[in-house]
Amino acid sequence: MSPELLHLHLSQLSLAFDKSKTNKYADSRKQEYHNTLFELHSKICIEDFSNHNVYSLKSFKEILDFIFYSLEFLDNSTLTSIPYEIVYCLEKALKDWVPSEDYIIVTSLQNNIINYSFNRTLALQEHYYDIIENIYNIKFKKRLIQINLPKYLAHDFLANVVLYHELGHFIDAKYKITNRIAYTLSLDLIETKHYSEFFADIFAAQYIGKSSNYYLNYIAYQNMGSYTHPATVDRINIVNDFLNNNMAVDSKLSNIFYGTGLTTGINLEIRFNKIKKDDFLNLVPADINSVSNLHSIFEVGWNLWLNDASHFKSMNFNFSDTYKIINNLIEKSISNFMVLESWNKIK
């Protein structure tokens, strides 16, 4: 491994850090993480890579990769770039499964219209943290949960229900839920991957009902089962069975339901309380009084889009107008709840 190329990598990173100095975060934990990252960057800047053997150089490259990964997601999680309202909802869901504040949800905005994904690198790969602590004695108190989403849909509250599914992948990976189910049932690799997708679908449905089914049925319409994903119809059916409490209908659902409880001590259960759509029909934000109401707002939005087009048309709104109205109403409703929660904490 070439020391010169490591210095090139470090020079690229230093330039990126210069651009991130003005980052402003709504969450003080991100700023603390950024500060720790800067401390690590400062220490590696004074290394003379030519004095190290190939094994040390490999470790330094991994540290540089770690800093770049972190900085990319932090840069996309500032006050001006992050889809803050949806991340706020995801953080509420996260607390049901990880009560501590050791994990921070961060986003990276991708130039790809369907690129929703969870990256486990910074949240769950201990290897990086071991290297950093062994070489520099630096500890990161928090971990970043990396979620990718399309840049042009960053503030689309209908499409971004998919992010609950991606959070489900983090919970699955953290607790090794489907891996343990796979071990118990002697599943092969493809079956294990399918179980992982089923779990993430059910995890999301706890909070948003059928909302992700609607979007899934469009972007993966009639998709057959593949190496990585089950058939779309099977994914939709298992969510419907979960929401209808039809545990006996699908053995996979039963395995996931009981396997999750045994692994985590937390049950898969419906965690939303439906609110009425009347406020939205009257073009005013919904009155949200609880977190369970908060999660249900996405299904309300989807039901309006799918079933109330005539109502908005009667008000002389076309589809583009209706799309903007629903998104704005969801955003404002969440924002109002956030303000109310902050106010109650002050009181």
N, C-alpha and C positions, 0 to 999 in steps of 0.2 A: 504494500500500500504506500502510495507516494505522499511524503510530507508536504510537498508543494501543492498537491491537490487538496489536502486538508486545509492548508492556509487559504486556498481559493474559496473553499466552502465557508471558512470562518469569515473571510472578507465579505462574501455575499450576505452572510448572517448579520454582520455588523451594519451593513447598509440597511437591511430590513429593520434592525433595532432602531436606527436613527429615525426611520419613518414612523415607528410605533411610540415614540416618546410622548406624543401628545394624546395618546389613547385615553378616553374617558369612559369609565365603566359605571353602570348603575349599581352593580354589586361590588362591595368593598373586598369580597373574597377574590375576585378577579384581579383587582389591583394588587392585593397581597401576593397572589401567584405571579403576576407580572414582575413584581419587585424581586421575588426569589429567582425568577428566570434571569433577570438582569444581573443579579449577584453571580449566578452560575456563568453567564456570558462573560462577565468581567474577569473571572478567574481563568477561564479557558483562553481568553485573549492574550494572556501573558505566557502561554506555553510555547516552547520551542519544539515543534513536532520532530525535528531532525534528531533530537536526543533520545527518542523513544523507539522501542522495538515494535514489530508488526502487530503484536497482540495489544499493546497499549494504543497504537494508532487506531486499531479497530474499535476500541472502547471510546476513543475521542470522537470518531465518526458517529457512533451511536448517540453520543451526547449532543453533537451538533444536529443530528436528525431530530432528536427529542425537542430541542429548542425551536427548530423550524416548525415542527408539528404544532407545538404549543402556541407559537406566535401567530401562525396562520389562523387558528381558531379564535385566539384572543382578538386579533385584528378584525375578525368578522363578528365579534360579540361586543362591540362598543355601543354607546348610546345611540349613535347615528346609523348603525348598520343592522343590529340584531332585531329579529322579529320578536320584540320583547314580550308582548302580551301572550303569545302562544307558548313561549319558553316559561313564562310565569305559571301557566296552567300545567305544563309538564313538571315543573318543580313541585307543585302541589301533589301531583300523582307520585312523584319520586319519594316524597316524605312518607307515603303510606308503606313503602317497602324498605327505605333506608332512612330511618328517622334522624340520623345525624346529618350535619351539613358538610360532610367530608367530600362530597361530590358536587361539582359545578357543571351545569349543562351549558355547553358552548356550541356554536354553529359555524359551519363554513358554507358560504354561498357559492354554488356551482353553476357554471354556464351550461347547464344541461336540464332540459325540461322535466325529466323523470328521475333525476338522480337523488333519491332519498335513501340514506344508508346510515348505519351506525358503525363507527370505527372504534375498536376496543383498545387501540394502542396506548393512549394516555391514561385511561381509566383502570385498566386491568393487567397490563404487562409490567410485573414487578421488576423485571430485568433492568429496565432503564433506571429505576429509582435505586436499585442496589449498586449499580455502577457509579452513579452520581454521588451517593453517600460514601462509597468506599474511596473514591478519588478525592472528593472535595469536602466531604462531611457536611453536605447541604441536604436538608430534608424539605420536601414539599408537603405541607400540611393538608392540602386539598388535591383532589384528582379531577381532571377534566373529562366529562362525558362528551365525546365528539359526535355530533350529528350533522350530516350533510343534507342540504336541501337546495332545490333550484333557486338561483338568484332572482329570477323574474317572478317567482311565486312566494317570495319571502313574506309578504303580507297578505297572502291568500288564505283566509281562515277556513275555507271549504276544503281545498286540497291538502292543507297542512295538518288535517286530522291524522294523516299518515305518520306524523311524528310521534304519536302515542305508540304506534307499532314499533318504531325504531327504539323508543325508550324501553319497550318490552324486550327487545333483543339485549339491551344492557342488563336488565334484571335477570334474564335467562342466563347470560354469560357469567354474571357476578356470582349467582347461586348455583350454577351448573345444573339447572333444573332438567333440561332435556337430555343432557349427557347422562345424568343419573337414571332417568327414565329409560334411556337407550340401553344402559348397562343392565337394568333389571329385566327388560323385555328382549335383550339380545338383538337389538335393531342393527341393520347395516347402515352405512354412511348416508345413503340417500334417504332412508326412512328417518334417520336422526335429523337431517336437514329439514325434512318436511315437518317433523314434530316441532322444530324450532320456529318455523313460520306459523304453524297453528297456534303455538303458545303466544307469539307476539300479536297475532290477530285477536285472540281471546283477551289478552292483557289490555289491548286497546279498547275492546268492546266493553270492558268494565266501566270505562269512563265516557265513551262517546257513542255507545250503542251500535247501531248499524252504519254510522257515518262513513267509516273507512270502507265498508262494503260497497257503498255507492261509487266511490272514486276508483276503488280496485276493479270493479266490474267494467269500468270504462277503459282504464289504462292497460288492463290485462284481460280484456274481453274474450271469453271462451278459450283462454290459454289452457293447454293440456299440461299435465304434470311433467316436470323436467328434473334434471339432476339437482337443482337448487330449490325449486319451489313446487308445492302441490298444485293441482289443477285449480283454477279460479273457482269453479263451482263447488269444489270440496271445501275451500276456504270460507266461502260465503255460507255454506250449509252448517259448518261447525260453529261459526259465530251465531247463527240463528238458533241453533240447538242450545248453545250456552245461554243466550238471552231468554229463551223460552223454558230454561231449566229442564231440557230434555236430556238428562244425563245418560239415560239408558239407551238412547238412540244410536250414539256413536261411541265405540270403544276407545277411540283416540281421545275424545273429549274427556271421557271418564279417567283415562290414564293420566292426562295432563292435569286435570282437576285435583285428583288425589295425590299425584306426584308432586305438585307444587306445594300443597299443604304440608306434606311430609318433609319436603326439603327445606322450606323456608319458615314454616310455622305460621304462614299467612295464607289465607284462603283467597282464591279467585272468586270475586263476588261483584254484583252490580253496585257501582259506587257513584252513580249519578241519580239525581232527583229531578225529574222533568219539570221545566218551567213552561208557562203558557207562551204562545207566540203572539198574543194580542198586542203587546207593546211594539213589537217589530212591524206588525201589520199597520200600526198607527205611526210608524216611522220614528219611534223613540227608543232609546236603549232599554234593555230589559232590566228590571229591578232584581238584582241577584243578592240573596241573603246568606248564602252558604257556599262552601267549596263544592258540594255535590250539585248545587244549582249551576255553579260556574262551569263544570264539565259538561252539563247537558246543553249548554248554549250552542254547541257545534251541531248537535242533531236538530235543534230548532232551526238553525240556519239552513241545513240541508233540506229539511222538510219544506221550508219556505221556497227554496229554489226548485224543488221537484214538484211541489203540489200547489203552489200559490202564484204561479206566473200570471194567471188571469187577473188576480187582485192588483198586482203592480201594473199590468197592462191597462186596467181600467183607470189608473191614475196617470196614464200617458207616459209610463216608463217602459223603455225597450229593455232587451235582455242585458245590454251593457250597463244601463242605468241601474237595473235591479241588482246586478252583480256588485256594483260599487256600493249600493245602499246596504245590502246584506253584510258585506265585509266591514263597512264603516260602523254599522250598528253592533256587530260582534265586537269589534275593536273597542268601541266606546263603552260597551257594557262591561268588558273585562277591565278596562282602565278605571271605570267608576268603582268597581269592586276593590281594585287595588288601592285606590285613594281611601275608600271606606275602611279597609283593613288597617292601613297606616294610621288613620285617624283614631281608630279604636285602640291601637297599641299605645298611642300618645296619651289617650285618656286614662 
